Amino acid sequence: MPIYEYQCPDCGKRGSRLQKMSDPSVPHCPRCQSTMKKLVSRVALLTSEESRMEKLADPTEWGDFDENDPKSMARMMRKMGAEMGEDLGDEFNEVIARLEAGEDPEAIEADMPDLGGGSGSGGDWLD
């Protein structure tokens, strides 16, 4: 059964509903009881983590990536973050914002010595 998204034209309340395709009923808004309108939603495709990582490793997917251009690095990091499918945190978003502003990656790294959880010395020892 698909999940349909609806929005109330009167109060703007949005909601999702698991509904059989053969069920023609239209829900009423839980807030104001108006008849809701069905929205056109994005289709979600399920992919395995392995296939997402393979796609990221494919150089043909990198497009016009230029490691010397901070804005290009930001685009690539944003794409990688989207492929990961999870929130990578405020620190990640700050780095992207600074790169998009054209800031030098080495300056960002110097300002954020704990970037990525490391000690700034190439990684942490496990033993």
PyRosetta script that sets phi, psi and omega in degrees:
from pyrosetta import init, pose_from_sequence

init()
pose = pose_from_sequence("MPIYEYQCPDCGKRGSRLQKMSDPSVPHCPRCQSTMKKLVSRVALLTSEESRMEKLADPTEWGDFDENDPKSMARMMRKMGAEMGEDLGDEFNEVIARLEAGEDPEAIEADMPDLGGGSGSGGDWLD")
pose.set_psi(1, 134.1)
pose.set_omega(1, 179.1)
pose.set_phi(2, -80.3)
pose.set_psi(2, 159.5)
pose.set_omega(2, 174.3)
pose.set_phi(3, -102.2)
pose.set_psi(3, 122.5)
pose.set_omega(3, 178.9)
pose.set_phi(4, -103.9)
pose.set_psi(4, 144.2)
pose.set_omega(4, 177.1)
pose.set_phi(5, -105.5)
pose.set_psi(5, 139.8)
pose.set_omega(5, -179.1)
pose.set_phi(6, -129.7)
pose.set_psi(6, 156.8)
pose.set_omega(6, 174.2)
pose.set_phi(7, -139.5)
pose.set_psi(7, 139.9)
pose.set_omega(7, 177.9)
pose.set_phi(8, -80.3)
pose.set_psi(8, 125.0)
pose.set_omega(8, 179.5)
pose.set_phi(9, -71.6)
pose.set_psi(9, -17.8)
pose.set_omega(9, -177.8)
pose.set_phi(10, -89.2)
pose.set_psi(10, -51.2)
pose.set_omega(10, -175.4)
pose.set_phi(11, -108.0)
pose.set_psi(11, -8.9)
pose.set_omega(11, 176.6)
pose.set_phi(12, 85.7)
pose.set_psi(12, -1.6)
pose.set_omega(12, 179.6)
pose.set_phi(13, -59.4)
pose.set_psi(13, 134.8)
pose.set_omega(13, 177.3)
pose.set_phi(14, -111.9)
pose.set_psi(14, 152.9)
pose.set_omega(14, 178.0)
pose.set_phi(15, -162.6)
pose.set_psi(15, 162.6)
pose.set_omega(15, 179.0)
pose.set_phi(16, -117.2)
pose.set_psi(16, 149.7)
pose.set_omega(16, -177.8)
pose.set_phi(17, -143.7)
pose.set_psi(17, 128.3)
pose.set_omega(17, 173.5)
pose.set_phi(18, -80.2)
pose.set_psi(18, 120.2)
pose.set_omega(18, -170.6)
pose.set_phi(19, -148.2)
pose.set_psi(19, 138.7)
pose.set_omega(19, 175.8)
pose.set_phi(20, -63.8)
pose.set_psi(20, 144.6)
pose.set_omega(20, 178.9)
pose.set_phi(21, -63.6)
pose.set_psi(21, -28.9)
pose.set_omega(21, -178.9)
pose.set_phi(22, -82.0)
pose.set_psi(22, -5.4)
pose.set_omega(22, -179.6)
pose.set_phi(23, -89.2)
pose.set_psi(23, 109.0)
pose.set_omega(23, -176.6)
pose.set_phi(24, -83.7)
pose.set_psi(24, -0.8)
pose.set_omega(24, -174.8)
pose.set_phi(25, -65.0)
pose.set_psi(25, 147.4)
pose.set_omega(25, 178.5)
pose.set_phi(26, -113.7)
pose.set_psi(26, 127.6)
pose.set_omega(26, -176.7)
pose.set_phi(27, -71.9)
pose.set_psi(27, 160.9)
pose.set_omega(27, 174.4)
pose.set_phi(28, -103.8)
pose.set_psi(28, 147.6)
pose.set_omega(28, -178.7)
pose.set_phi(29, -61.7)
pose.set_psi(29, 129.1)
pose.set_omega(29, 178.3)
pose.set_phi(30, -69.0)
pose.set_psi(30, -18.1)
pose.set_omega(30, -178.3)
pose.set_phi(31, -88.2)
pose.set_psi(31, -49.4)
pose.set_omega(31, -173.5)
pose.set_phi(32, -122.8)
pose.set_psi(32, 0.1)
pose.set_omega(32, 177.2)
pose.set_phi(33, 69.7)
pose.set_psi(33, 11.9)
pose.set_omega(33, 174.8)
pose.set_phi(34, -73.0)
pose.set_psi(34, 159.5)
pose.set_omega(34, 176.0)
pose.set_phi(35, -73.6)
pose.set_psi(35, 127.9)
pose.set_omega(35, -177.3)
pose.set_phi(36, -84.4)
pose.set_psi(36, 157.8)
pose.set_omega(36, 177.9)
pose.set_phi(37, -108.2)
pose.set_psi(37, 138.3)
pose.set_omega(37, 179.0)
pose.set_phi(38, -73.9)
pose.set_psi(38, 136.9)
pose.set_omega(38, 177.9)
pose.set_phi(39, -99.9)
pose.set_psi(39, 153.5)
pose.set_omega(39, 172.7)
pose.set_phi(40, -87.2)
pose.set_psi(40, 119.7)
pose.set_omega(40, -175.3)
pose.set_phi(41, -105.5)
pose.set_psi(41, 159.8)
pose.set_omega(41, 172.7)
pose.set_phi(42, -70.7)
pose.set_psi(42, 147.3)
pose.set_omega(42, 177.0)
pose.set_phi(43, -89.2)
pose.set_psi(43, 132.4)
pose.set_omega(43, 178.6)
pose.set_phi(44, -99.1)
pose.set_psi(44, 126.8)
pose.set_omega(44, 176.2)
pose.set_phi(45, -106.9)
pose.set_psi(45, 128.4)
pose.set_omega(45, 178.9)
pose.set_phi(46, -85.7)
pose.set_psi(46, 126.5)
pose.set_omega(46, 176.5)
pose.set_phi(47, -129.7)
pose.set_psi(47, 151.7)
pose.set_omega(47, -179.8)
pose.set_phi(48, -76.5)
pose.set_psi(48, 158.3)
pose.set_omega(48, 177.5)
pose.set_phi(49, -61.2)
pose.set_psi(49, -37.8)
pose.set_omega(49, -179.7)
pose.set_phi(50, -61.1)
pose.set_psi(50, -44.7)
pose.set_omega(50, -178.9)
pose.set_phi(51, -68.6)
pose.set_psi(51, -33.8)
pose.set_omega(51, 176.2)
pose.set_phi(52, -65.3)
pose.set_psi(52, -41.2)
pose.set_omega(52, -179.7)
pose.set_phi(53, -68.4)
pose.set_psi(53, -38.0)
pose.set_omega(53, 176.6)
pose.set_phi(54, -62.0)
pose.set_psi(54, -41.8)
pose.set_omega(54, 179.5)
pose.set_phi(55, -62.4)
pose.set_psi(55, -42.1)
pose.set_omega(55, 179.0)
pose.set_phi(56, -65.9)
pose.set_psi(56, -32.2)
pose.set_omega(56, -178.0)
pose.set_phi(57, -78.8)
pose.set_psi(57, -13.1)
pose.set_omega(57, -177.6)
pose.set_phi(58, -78.2)
pose.set_psi(58, 113.3)
pose.set_omega(58, -178.2)
pose.set_phi(59, -59.8)
pose.set_psi(59, -24.4)
pose.set_omega(59, 178.6)
pose.set_phi(60, -68.9)
pose.set_psi(60, -18.7)
pose.set_omega(60, 178.1)
pose.set_phi(61, -82.1)
pose.set_psi(61, -10.0)
pose.set_omega(61, -174.6)
pose.set_phi(62, -79.4)
pose.set_psi(62, -15.7)
pose.set_omega(62, 177.9)
pose.set_phi(63, 58.6)
pose.set_psi(63, -125.7)
pose.set_omega(63, -176.1)
pose.set_phi(64, -96.5)
pose.set_psi(64, 35.5)
pose.set_omega(64, -179.2)
pose.set_phi(65, -61.8)
pose.set_psi(65, 128.4)
pose.set_omega(65, 177.3)
pose.set_phi(66, -127.3)
pose.set_psi(66, 109.8)
pose.set_omega(66, -175.9)
pose.set_phi(67, -64.4)
pose.set_psi(67, -14.3)
pose.set_omega(67, 179.1)
pose.set_phi(68, -92.9)
pose.set_psi(68, -2.5)
pose.set_omega(68, -179.3)
pose.set_phi(69, -110.2)
pose.set_psi(69, 112.8)
pose.set_omega(69, -178.3)
pose.set_phi(70, -56.4)
pose.set_psi(70, -37.5)
pose.set_omega(70, -179.6)
pose.set_phi(71, -67.6)
pose.set_psi(71, -36.6)
pose.set_omega(71, 176.5)
pose.set_phi(72, -66.3)
pose.set_psi(72, -39.8)
pose.set_omega(72, 177.2)
pose.set_phi(73, -62.8)
pose.set_psi(73, -40.2)
pose.set_omega(73, 179.6)
pose.set_phi(74, -62.9)
pose.set_psi(74, -42.6)
pose.set_omega(74, 178.6)
pose.set_phi(75, -60.8)
pose.set_psi(75, -43.5)
pose.set_omega(75, -179.2)
pose.set_phi(76, -66.1)
pose.set_psi(76, -42.4)
pose.set_omega(76, 179.3)
pose.set_phi(77, -64.7)
pose.set_psi(77, -38.4)
pose.set_omega(77, 178.1)
pose.set_phi(78, -63.6)
pose.set_psi(78, -42.3)
pose.set_omega(78, 178.8)
pose.set_phi(79, -63.7)
pose.set_psi(79, -43.6)
pose.set_omega(79, 178.7)
pose.set_phi(80, -63.1)
pose.set_psi(80, -42.3)
pose.set_omega(80, 178.4)
pose.set_phi(81, -60.9)
pose.set_psi(81, -40.8)
pose.set_omega(81, 178.9)
pose.set_phi(82, -65.8)
pose.set_psi(82, -38.6)
pose.set_omega(82, 179.3)
pose.set_phi(83, -67.8)
pose.set_psi(83, -29.3)
pose.set_omega(83, 179.4)
pose.set_phi(84, -67.9)
pose.set_psi(84, -28.2)
pose.set_omega(84, 175.8)
pose.set_phi(85, 73.8)
pose.set_psi(85, 19.8)
pose.set_omega(85, 178.6)
pose.set_phi(86, -145.3)
pose.set_psi(86, 162.0)
pose.set_omega(86, 179.2)
pose.set_phi(87, -73.5)
pose.set_psi(87, 122.8)
pose.set_omega(87, -177.6)
pose.set_phi(88, -94.0)
pose.set_psi(88, 4.5)
pose.set_omega(88, 170.7)
pose.set_phi(89, 96.6)
pose.set_psi(89, 169.0)
pose.set_omega(89, -177.3)
pose.set_phi(90, -65.4)
pose.set_psi(90, -37.1)
pose.set_omega(90, -179.3)
pose.set_phi(91, -61.7)
pose.set_psi(91, -44.9)
pose.set_omega(91, 178.6)
pose.set_phi(92, -60.9)
pose.set_psi(92, -45.7)
pose.set_omega(92, -179.5)
pose.set_phi(93, -65.0)
pose.set_psi(93, -35.2)
pose.set_omega(93, 177.9)
pose.set_phi(94, -66.1)
pose.set_psi(94, -42.9)
pose.set_omega(94, 178.9)
pose.set_phi(95, -60.4)
pose.set_psi(95, -46.1)
pose.set_omega(95, -180.0)
pose.set_phi(96, -60.9)
pose.set_psi(96, -45.1)
pose.set_omega(96, -179.8)
pose.set_phi(97, -60.2)
pose.set_psi(97, -41.4)
pose.set_omega(97, -179.1)
pose.set_phi(98, -69.5)
pose.set_psi(98, -37.7)
pose.set_omega(98, 176.5)
pose.set_phi(99, -66.1)
pose.set_psi(99, -41.3)
pose.set_omega(99, 178.9)
pose.set_phi(100, -63.1)
pose.set_psi(100, -28.1)
pose.set_omega(100, 177.2)
pose.set_phi(101, -79.5)
pose.set_psi(101, -2.8)
pose.set_omega(101, 177.3)
pose.set_phi(102, 90.5)
pose.set_psi(102, 11.1)
pose.set_omega(102, -178.5)
pose.set_phi(103, -70.5)
pose.set_psi(103, 145.1)
pose.set_omega(103, -179.5)
pose.set_phi(104, -66.3)
pose.set_psi(104, 128.5)
pose.set_omega(104, -179.8)
pose.set_phi(105, -56.5)
pose.set_psi(105, -36.0)
pose.set_omega(105, 179.7)
pose.set_phi(106, -68.0)
pose.set_psi(106, -33.8)
pose.set_omega(106, 176.9)
pose.set_phi(107, -68.1)
pose.set_psi(107, -38.8)
pose.set_omega(107, 177.6)
pose.set_phi(108, -63.4)
pose.set_psi(108, -45.3)
pose.set_omega(108, -179.9)
pose.set_phi(109, -62.7)
pose.set_psi(109, -38.1)
pose.set_omega(109, 178.8)
pose.set_phi(110, -67.2)
pose.set_psi(110, -36.3)
pose.set_omega(110, 178.7)
pose.set_phi(111, -73.5)
pose.set_psi(111, -23.3)
pose.set_omega(111, -175.3)
pose.set_phi(112, -125.4)
pose.set_psi(112, 72.1)
pose.set_omega(112, -174.1)
pose.set_phi(113, -62.8)
pose.set_psi(113, -24.0)
pose.set_omega(113, -180.0)
pose.set_phi(114, -93.9)
pose.set_psi(114, 16.4)
pose.set_omega(114, -178.5)
pose.set_phi(115, -53.4)
pose.set_psi(115, 125.6)
pose.set_omega(115, 179.8)
pose.set_phi(116, 78.6)
pose.set_psi(116, 5.9)
pose.set_omega(116, 177.8)
pose.set_phi(117, 84.3)
pose.set_psi(117, -0.6)
pose.set_omega(117, -179.7)
pose.set_phi(118, -82.7)
pose.set_psi(118, 174.4)
pose.set_omega(118, -178.6)
pose.set_phi(119, -94.2)
pose.set_psi(119, 3.3)
pose.set_omega(119, -178.4)
pose.set_phi(120, 84.9)
pose.set_psi(120, 1.5)
pose.set_omega(120, -178.0)
pose.set_phi(121, -111.4)
pose.set_psi(121, 27.4)
pose.set_omega(121, 177.9)
pose.set_phi(122, 92.0)
pose.set_psi(122, 4.7)
pose.set_omega(122, 177.3)
pose.set_phi(123, 133.3)
pose.set_psi(123, 167.3)
pose.set_omega(123, 179.6)
pose.set_phi(124, -102.7)
pose.set_psi(124, 145.6)
pose.set_omega(124, 176.1)
pose.set_phi(125, -77.4)
pose.set_psi(125, 143.2)
pose.set_omega(125, -179.3)
pose.set_phi(126, -92.0)
pose.set_psi(126, -19.4)
pose.set_omega(126, 179.2)
pose.set_phi(127, -114.1)
pose.dump_pdb("model.pdb")
